[in-house]
Amino acid sequence: MGIAGAGAGEVIAEGVLAIEMTANASDLKLFIHPHPTLSQTIMESAEMYFGQSTHAYRPKRKR
């Protein structure tokens, strides 16, 4: 897991834990993430992978 930017130190611990326990995207989306925190972005990323994110902006399709 690579993380860069402001607040990266708050999120890297979750990435290290996920790597240590060989977690996959399904595991990451099931972890408990406090709201609102930066660690929640890990869960959101995993949910986006499965198309299940509730906080993602999805523009309407042009017909």
Sequence and secondary structure as in RCSB ss.txt:
>XXXX:A:sequence
MGIAGAGAGEVIAEGVLAIEMTANASDLKLFIHPHPTLSQTIMESAEMYFGQSTHAYRPKRKR
>XXXX:A:secstr
    STTHHHHHHHHHHHHHTT  HHHHHHS   TTSTTHHHHHHHHHHTT  SSS       
